[in-house]
Amino acid sequence: MRQRGALDLLPCALFAFILSIALTSNLVLVLPVFLGGHPIPTELSNFFCLVPSVALVACLERRLPGMERSAVRRLDVMDIALVTGFALLASAAAGAMSPLDSDAMWTAARNNLLFCGLTLGSWPLLRHRAVLVPVFWMILAMFTGGRHINDPYPWVIVTEKADVAHAATGATLVFLTGLVLLICLVPRTDR
């Protein structure tokens, strides 16, 4: 737990995530659209949903390969439990702050699951660069715009309103797919 950063890195990342979305939940950005369509307003707090996924990559990258290859305990199971627990805890903490601004906090909780799923799914292939996948998704979501004003494309998920069912379902499916890819694609000695 200490080697992976569960005692120092993850609590600091959780605090930074919660504080940043709480302070920026009412700030709305309208970024230019480069690929056609209409600009979609998005809250600044959506960008801070990347913080937990960066912490997950840093957590997974903090390893001692020689010692882990000879470990008796199932470190792979512990790693999966740690990153899953942290991603769900960050989403639950954002959801618990819904009395402050319910739409922004539920959107942050959903986007956190989306970004953590993208990161976990791409980590076996990209390693420390896996955090770039949710960053590119966010950039793509901002700069492709939407079908109409305040109507983003359904695949974007990031800029959808908090009460949109297909966005919540999509984020949950991406998170579960990321976990399955993490479990299946990483050999035990690399965990």
N, C-alpha and C positions, 0 to 999 in steps of 0.2 A: 504494500500500500504506500509506504513511504517512497520507494523508488519510483513508482508511477506518478507521484505527485498528488495523491489523494488527500494528503494532510496539509499541503501548502498551495499547490498550483490550482487545484479544482475549487477549493473554497474561495480563493481570490477571484477566479474567473466567474464563479457564480455571483459573488458580490458585485463585480463590475457589470455583469449582465443585468442584474436586477436594478442596480442604481442607474445605469444608462437608459434602460427602457422606461424607468419611472420619470426621469428628468426630461426625456425627449418625446413622450407619448403624444403631446399636443402639437408638435412641430410637423407641418406637412410640406413636402417638397414636390414640385412639379418639374421633372427633368425633361430635357428635349428628347424628341423621338427621332431616331436616325433611320429606321427601317419602315417608315410609313405608319399609318394609323393615327390614333389620337393620344396625346399625353395623358398619363394616368397619375393622379396624385397619390403619393405614398408617404407614410409617416417615417420620420427619421429613425424611429425606434426599430424599424425593420432591418436597418443596416447593422444594428447592434446584436441582432440575432445570430450573427456570425461568430460572436465571442465564444459561446460554448463549443462550437465545432472546432475552432482553433485550439481550445484547451484539450479537446479529445485527441487531436493529432499530437499535440505536445505530450500528452499522457502516454499514448501508444508508442511514441518514439523514444521515451525514456526507458531504455532497457539495458540489460547486461547479458548479451547473447551467450557468452561462455557459461555463465552460471545458470542461465535459464535452460540450456540444453541438458544439463545434468540434474535439474530440479526433480524432486520426488512429487511435489504437489502439482496439481493441475493448474498451472498459471494461465493457460488459455481460458479456462472457465472463469477464473478470477478477473481476468482482463475484460471479458465480455460482460460480466456482472457489473464491473466498475463503470465502464463506458455507458452501458444501458441505464444503470441507475442514475448516473450523472445527467444524462440527456433527459430522462423522465423527471428528475428532480428540478432541473432548470425550467422545463415546461410547466410543471406543477407550481413552481414558485411564481412564474409569470401569470398563470391562471389564478392563483390565490390573490394576486394584486388587482384583480378585476374591479373591486370597488373604486379604485382610483380613476380608471378609464376602461370600462369593460371591453369595448371594441379593440382598443390598442393592445391590451394585455392578452386577450384571447388570440389575436392575430400574431403577437410575438410568441406565444406558446406554440401555435401551429407552425410558424416559420422556423422555430428552433428545432422542432421534430424533423421538418423537411431538410434543413441544412445539416443536421447531425446524421440523418440517413444518407444523404449524398456523400458526406465525408467518410462515414464508416464503410460504405459500399465501394468507394474508390481508393481507400487506404491500402488494401492489399496490392494494388497495381502501382499506385503513384507515391506511396509512402508519405514523406513530409510535404509533398506538393498536393496532397489530397484536399487540402483546405481551399485550393484554387477552384475546385469544382463548384462549391456553393457560391463563391465570389463571382464566377462567371455566370452562374444561373441568375444571381441578383442583378448583375449588369445587363444581361440579356432581358430580364424581366422589365427593367427600367427603360431600356432604350428601344424595345420593340413596340411599346405603346399598347393600344387596345383597339377593339373593334369600333367602339364608340366612346364618347366621353363617359368616364366612370364605369366602363365595361371592358375589363381586361380580357385577354385571351384565356380560355379555361386551363390550358397547360401551364400557365405562368405561376399560379397558386400564391406567390408572394404578395401580389398587390390586390388580391381578392379581399372582400369584406370579411369580417369575423364570422358572420353567420352563414356563409356559403358552404353547403354540405359537401360538394365535390372537392373543394379545396382541403377541407379537414380529412376527408377520406384519402385523397391523393397524398397528403403529407404523412399520414399514418402508414400508408402502403409503401412509400419511399423509405420511411424509417425501418419498417420491418424487412424490406428487401435489403437495405444496407446491413442490418444485423445478420441476415442469412448469408450474404456475400462475405461478411467478415468471418463468420463461423466456417464457411465452406472453403474459402480460397486461401486462408492463411495456414500454412503447415504448423503443427504443434511446436516445432523447435523455433519458429520465428515469432511466436507470441510472447 
